[in-house]
Amino acid sequence: MKNLISFWVGSWETSAGTAAEADSILPRLAQLHLNTVLMPVAWEQVEPSEGTFDFSILDHWIELARQQHLHLVLLWFGSWKNGFSNYAPAWVKEDTRRFPRAVSADGAPLEILSTLGSETLKCDRQAFSALMEHVKQKDQEQQTVLMVQVENEVGYLGRGRDRSVEADRLFRAPVPAELVEKLRNARESFSPELRAHFNPSGRTWKDVFGDTSDEVFMAWNYARYIEADIEAGKGAYQLPMYVNCQLPAPAERAGEYPSGGPQPYYLEVYRIVAPSLDFYSPDIYWPNFDYWIDRYKFAGNAIFVPEARIEAAPFNAFYAYGEARAFGFSPFGVDSLRTTPEASGPDPSISDVYAMLGSVSEMLLAAQASGDIRGLVLHSNSPRPTQTVALGGYLFEATLSRSWPAKTLLTDDGAMIIMQAAPNEFYMGGSGLTISFYRDPDVDNKLSGIASIEEVSREEGNWHTLRRINGDQSNQGRQLSMAPHQVHLYRVILYTIDRSSSAPAPLCVNQPQCANNESEMASPIAR
Ligand code: DGJ
């Protein structure tokens, strides 16, 4: 089942593409249970000579997407992609007088367009507005194109900031009073990084932002440029527009990662300078996926992950939709995935995850909206072997599934999503985890147990019970073990009893003290 609000997304975007590539890629992606594809639209391709536009490739992609019942998110590769400017047309690249470059600390012009070129901004705006006008004409009825990413992973690559003559002049001048004033009034939403450096009584960028002044200065300049682009784009066609961010590696300095991009550090500057941006999105390739996505969970920001490491995607998707309540999660390079199970490798595939989540999309959306949803992801190298989340009065304690009796790990990765459908009734989807259930002592002092576990599926809106899980399969009624390397959905009904009603010889419902018999605690899977 396809869903138009939660996106089961993949990004296909290493190059701007040809019309023919749509013919081979889009049908395959539709088979992989994606409902939305991110595709680039490069400035050099749509405006090969100044003022002459060609949208034929885009038109073909839109038509093919419609045939495959897919949606598209357009990535505007205008002045910058990954910080550089290699998707700008040759007529822009060649004319460094009209379209000035950013300058490095040693005085060399870089292949990075300066944020301060007024002609560059004018031409980028014109091209972007022509694109949006074209999409409006072609698509406003059918709305195959859902939203637009403006530029790609912007930020200055080099020593901290652009050192062109104009940039140096502005950097030495006072920080615009309006920025300081608005920041002064927004302190409660500052990131820890901005809070640590902001000095409103200063005058120059260096005084006001200290060691982070290069980065904040670049954030101010990129945000101004992007705001002007969006103004032009939305002026033609009002679609949601966002920016994506290249996140820092540990110990990287600004300029080693794109300085002044929409990292979570100085987004307050973006909020002030670029109010037309609808949301900020992290591209998450680092292993601590949960840390980075959580940094974008702040009031007013809808969570969308436009790029993510494909190998970890089947697990991180559960965290994104379940815990971060994302409306879209998009592994990068999804066109490399094969449609046959034999070709997709030993792990669950993102396609299995999307198929399962897609089958319960109404429930997922309702649970996201009401907050009756949790998710977690665990790896063999996670800092703790267990992770616990609370939902609906219960604690769900997960650990990676192990064999019995050898107790070796059956998988290095596991993840789950839990949606509460009714009091005591949960739908749990995931892979590779063994989950114990406890009553949450912060809710009441009852005892809890498993009433039933069923493996279920949903097709065309109809529920099917595939098997009832009990006995060895539920560790004698104490745990749910999700098969490793596969994705399944379970309906779990829990119950509570009052402590006072338990018999003197205690009923071994799920409490930690009942779990000390080693052989009984082993995963039932391998029995
Ligand atoms: C991040 C960029 O946004 C993408 O366009 C692509 O270059 C990937 N990195 C490649 O890893």
Residues whose N, C-alpha, C, O or C-beta is under 5 A from the ligand:
A	BS01	DGJ	E13 E153
